[in-house]
Amino acid sequence: MTTYRIVRFFAPHLRRRAQRSNLPTGLTLEEAQAHCQNPETTEKQRVTWSNGVREEVVKWFDGYEKE
């Protein structure tokens, strides 16, 4: 059976970083997708650019990959 692990991507450029934390592993595809759809698995920051535009920028988010 194919299993998946959660990986965390960070800004800038949303690069993947190896995580030695307690991120889940051994998940089914459905479990991995459900984890990543949870709003708690993304952190956003409100920013105001020099041109006055305000928006939310993703600081990090969880994705998944095949183990």
N, C-alpha and C positions, 0 to 999 in steps of 0.2 A: 504494500500500500504506500502511495506517495504521501509524505508529510511535509509540512511547511513550518518555517520559523518566522518570527516577527523581527524585523530590522528597523532601526530608527534612522531617519534622514534629517540632517540639520542644515540650516541656512548658514553662511551664504551658499548659493548654488545647490542647496539641498543634497549635499553629499552624504553618502552612506558612511557611517562610522561603526566600527566594530563595537559591540556592546557586550560587556562582561557582567551585565546586570541580570535581573530576573525577568527579562522579556521571554514570553512563551515560546516553546518549541514543541515539536511533535504534534502539530495541529492538523486537522483535516482542512481541506480547502474552504469549506463552509465556516469553520471556526476562525480561520485566519481572516476571511473576508468580514465576518461579523466584528472581530476585534478592530479592524481598520476602519470600519464604518462608525465606530463609537466616537462621539465628539471629544471624549477625554483623551483620545490618542493623537490629538493634534494640539499644538500650542500656537496661538496667534498673538500678534502685538499690533496695537493701533499706532500708526505713524502719521505724521503730517510732513509732507515733502516741502521743499523750499518754494514750490509754486502754489502752496496752500491746499493741495489735494490731500484729503485724509483717506486712509484705507487700512485694512487689516492685512498684515504681512505674516505669512507662515514662518515661525521660528524653527519648528520641527514637526514631523509627522511620522507615524508608524506605517510601514509597508510590510510585505511578506515575500519570501522567496522559498523555492523548493529546497528541501534539505538533501 
